[in-house]
Amino acid sequence: MSSDSATAAGDDDIIFELRTLIRVYRSGRVERFEPTEFLPPSFDQTTGVDSKDITINPSTDLAARLYLPSLTTEMGRKLPVVIFYHGGGFFIHRAASAHYHNYLNHLTAKAKILAVSIDYRLAPEHPIPAAYEDSWEALRWVTQLQHPEPWLSKFGDLDKIFLAGDSAGANIVHNLGMRLGKEGKKVEGMVLINPFFWGKERIGWEGKEREGVTFKAELVDGLWPFLYPESIAGNDDPMLNPWAEGAMSLAGLGCGRVLVTVGEMDLLLDRARVYTEKVKESGWGGAIELVVAEGENHGFPLLYPGNKKAEAFMERFVAVPSPSPSLYSLSPVRYKLPILTMSSAAASFLNDEIIFELPTTMRLYQSGRVERLVKDDIVPPALDPNTRVKSKDVIINPSTGLSARLYLPPSSSTTSNSDRKLPVLLYYHGGAFCVMSAASAVYHNYLNSLTAKADVLTVSVDYRLAPENPLPAAYDDSWEALRWVVAGTDPWLSDFGNLGKIFLAGDSAGGNISHNLGLKLGSAGMKVEGLVLIHSYFWGKERIGAEGDENRRSKRKAKDADGLWPVLCPGRTELDDPWINPMADGAPSLVTLGCRRVLVCVAEIDLLRDRGRFYYDKLKESGWDGEAEFMETEGEDHVFFLFKPHSSKAEEFEDRLVSFFNKILESDRDKRSNFDEISGQSIRRILEEYIRT
């Protein structure tokens, strides 16, 4: 044999082997034997869960798979976020492994959570602490302020975060909890499934022969030095043995509650028991629970998700009660990227100055943190017992989180089988572009009433909010929602909606959106039936009318409005931006407005009253060939009808809207049915052409 071939043979010597799982050769070659099927992200037909993959750090290939449940009944609240770390001894499995993908589909649907499954680097190619570093970076990515990932920003409750994992992933969860506590941060809870803890000294059954145990203690003894060659303490490394000499006190865990589960036949059973006892004895102020699955082994419940014990565990996972607020002496874990050092992060948190405040509405801090001050009760879609209006939530674009709440009046039960279809109302909620949503109780209740009285099919658009998503995000979402409605892909729209009779309406910021969409429609050669601009948010550098009157009874002051637009839309032309001031130099002419009718509504003591009147006057003077109407409500302030819905003036206002939606122009009486058909086809055709160009 030549020296070269002898060298080659030596390089192919086995230097580490864990039977049935992994073999490592002197050359560095790694053989993994665990049969693993990898699945792509997709919409799961069985559970209704959607998933997608995200790259967190391209330089290290750190990635995550996100899981979003069906939001049909969950849009009334934001979802708890579970960050999941897969097991596999730190050296096998991925977030895309079939049994993890299937399990998280099932768990996401059952628990109504938003799950983030982390794909960290594996040993031995990337020795520990690479997995811990990736896992910490992923946690910081999930909890960052002004989150760029729309599923997290739109649907995730980032103040209610759980860390969960099995085996090596549970070990990661424990170590992240300790690091959080050291930083003075906390998450809602941790779930440790068959946690991989070990030590130099045998405890419990570890040194005894037991039938049915998957792994032997001798095999596990050699694993940590293989995973972490530079570890000084070996199997008593505090990352592996949480109660070893030199380990941090478990009293420092950065969470409010812990659920530990382990199989009765798992080699790691006694470690889980001791861990639970040590946490209880430490003086930690949270609640910890141990669940032992009788007769089960390592890999439960992931490998057998359909069995009764796995289902029971899932029920336990979902039903863990919230702890008392007194448990929380630590701050919620939230970070602003780029990642700060420990000292600078602490300094940033302590010195977080307010850089903008809209009284009673929103505060923006130097760190980017946003505090919304409006009391905003969220309600789910449902059949309204008073109006008999049905509602449902629909995702329009999962990548941005764009969604809508659809309302169907009781007349729809007889509409689908007749020649008459319902006018379609696209409604854009107000809230200064920075608060409220389509699920806000005041909008939900109002649109139930308006839908029933006007006998329209209503689509309430839930666009992205500033300042996390600066303008034009709200405009982009609103335009996309209009395109989606015109396409008629949702069964309610195709079965019940007259897509030749579309109205755009909105209050405050929503009125501004409706105006800007009207201009965009006109520039594309399209028209909708009408626009309803309610107390529209228009502004400008120069005061008009009574805007400068400090004694005005309006709850808003001009100085508050002056500072808001630069926060919503940084980098534009500020208060004379044509988006906010339709009369500014360079603004598109109102003659191009893409609709047949306009109703402008103002309230007498609203700060924005004079802007609305000015808009109506300029529209009439512009040469626009449509029909414009104006309504002013005496003695009322901004969006009064939302907060006093049963007052006589609110009812009068609603009746005026109903009349506007149901009005048939004299010129259309003989050709209305033909116009509906042609107009719907025309809008779709022109939209398709506009999108292409």
Helices and strands as residue ranges (DSSP letters): H 3-11, E 14-18, E 22-25, E 30-32, E 50-57, E 62-68, E 79-85, H 98-111, E 114-119, H 130-142, H 150-155, E 156-166, H 168-182, E 185-186, E 189-193, H 217-221, H 223-227, G 234-236, G 250-252, E 257-263, H 269-281, E 287-293, H 308-319, G 325-327, E 331-332, H 342-350, E 354-358, E 362-365, E 370-372, E 390-397, E 402-408, H 412-415, E 422-428, H 441-454, E 457-462, H 473-487, H 491-496, E 497-507, H 509-523, E 528-534, H 558-568, G 574-576, G 590-592, E 595-603, H 609-621, E 627-633, H 640-643, H 648-662, G 666-668, H 672-692
